[in-house]
Amino acid sequence: MAENSTYTPPKVWQWDKESGGRFANINRPIAGATHDKELPVGEHDLQLYSLATPNGIKVTVLLEELLELGITAAEYDAYLIDISEGDQFGSGFVAINPNSKIPALLDRSTTPPTRVFESGAMLVYLAEKFGAFLPTEPSARAECLSWLFFQMGSAPYIGGGFGHFYAYAPEKFEYPINRFAMETKRLLDVLNRHLSDRQYLCGDEYTIADMANYAWYGALVGQNIYEAAEFLDVTSYTHVIRWAKDIEARPAVQRGRRVNKSWGPEEERLIERHSASDFDRPAS
């Protein structure tokens, strides 16, 4: 399609399996399992099935932060779900997350086991279960949840919007890139203004809201996600950068970012995680 051509939508949309860019092979307009595949199960109550994307990192960071506090009941097994291979469409995974998106969590300490899907729901569930990183005072809790859902609501603009059209779409077009770049920069500005006079999103207290937002916005300003740092002029968001660096310096965050990571330097990968000692072993 030429840059200046006009697209006329058909009367009834049809799925074109040949289009869609880098992830076309795993995108489809229907739900449900495509094949039978049981999930592995480890020894701990908490079983996580994930990948070290921003949404996956949110949960592993929280679990590692809980363990850092000495909460041994937060020990977990983390298994890799390779979305490029369609693992998220296996019957075992779909049974936990019918939306076929990582991460998915199963808590076997309850009868029957509790399934949790959607990363934001997992953060709230685990924070409430272990009584940490989510304020209990009503006003402070509302502030924390507001910033958590700010991130949940904004992720599609950054990932499926800007990230897709700038980095993954089969062709680059001015309108969608400009539209989602504008929204991504607006969201960064929201955070930058808010963080200009406070250490964390909710003040002096580090919460699940910081973990969730760091996973996405920290990747934008500090890890050059989508190789778009210069295009988005991320260095201009100085307060976001300071906040992201403070979070990134935390040992639990450094560990959480490695879990279920199968790419990058070997010392940054940890395909599966079953105990703290796994971080001391070479990637496998």
C-alpha positions, 0 to 999 in steps of 0.5 A, spaced: 500 500 500 502 506 498 504 512 503 498 516 500 493 511 498 486 510 502 484 504 505 477 502 504 474 497 509 470 491 506 463 490 508 465 484 512 472 484 515 476 477 513 482 474 517 489 475 512 494 470 515 499 473 511 499 480 514 501 483 521 508 484 521 513 480 525 508 476 530 503 475 524 504 467 526 501 468 533 496 473 532 489 470 530 482 473 531 479 467 535 481 464 542 482 457 545 487 452 545 490 450 538 493 444 541 494 439 547 500 441 552 500 440 559 504 445 563 510 443 568 509 443 575 514 444 580 514 443 588 512 450 590 505 453 591 506 458 586 507 456 579 508 462 574 508 461 566 511 467 563 516 470 559 521 476 561 517 481 557 514 488 561 508 484 563 512 478 565 517 482 569 512 486 573 510 479 577 517 476 577 519 483 580 514 483 585 515 475 587 523 477 588 521 483 592 517 479 597 522 474 598 527 479 599 523 481 605 523 474 608 517 472 606 518 464 604 511 463 602 512 467 596 517 462 593 515 460 586 517 456 580 517 460 573 517 456 567 518 459 560 512 460 555 515 461 548 510 466 545 514 465 538 512 458 538 505 458 540 506 455 547 500 460 550 495 456 546 497 450 549 491 447 553 494 447 559 496 454 559 489 456 556 486 453 562 489 458 567 489 464 562 483 463 557 486 470 554 492 466 552 497 472 554 503 471 559 503 471 564 499 466 568 499 464 575 496 458 579 496 458 587 496 451 589 495 453 596 488 454 596 483 448 594 481 448 589 488 452 586 486 459 584 488 461 577 490 468 576 491 472 569 492 479 567 499 482 570 495 487 574 491 482 577 497 478 579 500 484 583 494 485 587 493 478 588 500 477 591 500 484 594 494 482 598 496 475 600 502 477 603 500 484 606 506 488 602 507 493 597 499 495 597 497 500 602 491 498 606 489 506 608 483 507 603 486 514 600 493 511 599 490 504 596 486 508 591 492 512 589 496 506 588 491 502 584 490 509 580 497 508 578 497 501 577 491 501 572 494 507 569 499 503 567 494 497 565 490 502 561 496 505 557 500 499 555 496 498 549 498 505 546 505 503 547 506 496 545 500 494 540 500 501 538 507 505 538 511 499 538 508 495 533 507 500 528 514 503 529 518 496 530 514 490 528 509 492 522 511 490 515 511 497 513 512 504 516 506 509 515 506 516 518 499 516 521 499 511 526 507 512 528 505 519 529 499 518 533 502 513 538 508 516 538 504 522 541 500 518 546 507 515 548 510 521 549 504 524 553 504 518 558 511 519 559 510 527 561 504 525 565 509 521 569 515 526 569 511 531 572 508 527 577 515 524 579 518 531 579 517 532 587 516 525 589 521 519 590 516 514 588 509 514 584 505 514 591 510 518 595 515 515 599 513 508 599 515 503 593 509 499 591 506 495 586 504 501 582 512 502 581 513 495 579 508 495 574 510 502 571 517 501 571 516 494 567 514 499 561 516 506 562 523 503 565 524 499 558 522 506 554 527 510 558 533 506 560 533 499 555 531 502 549 525 498 547 523 498 540 530 501 539 526 508 539 530 512 545 532 517 540 526 518 536 522 519 543 527 523 546 527 519 552 533 523 555 528 529 556 524 525 561 529 526 567 524 525 573 522 518 570 529 516 568 531 518 576 525 514 578 527 508 573 534 508 576 532 508 583 528 502 582 533 498 577 538 498 583 534 494 587 537 487 587 530 484 587 528 488 581 535 485 578 533 478 579 526 479 577 528 482 570 532 475 569 527 470 570 524 467 564 529 471 559 531 467 554 535 472 550 541 477 551 547 476 554 548 469 558 549 472 564 542 476 564 538 469 562 534 465 567 530 460 563 526 457 569 527 459 576 525 454 582 530 457 587 534 463 589 540 458 587 538 458 580 541 465 579 548 463 581 548 458 575 549 459 568 543 460 563 540 453 561 
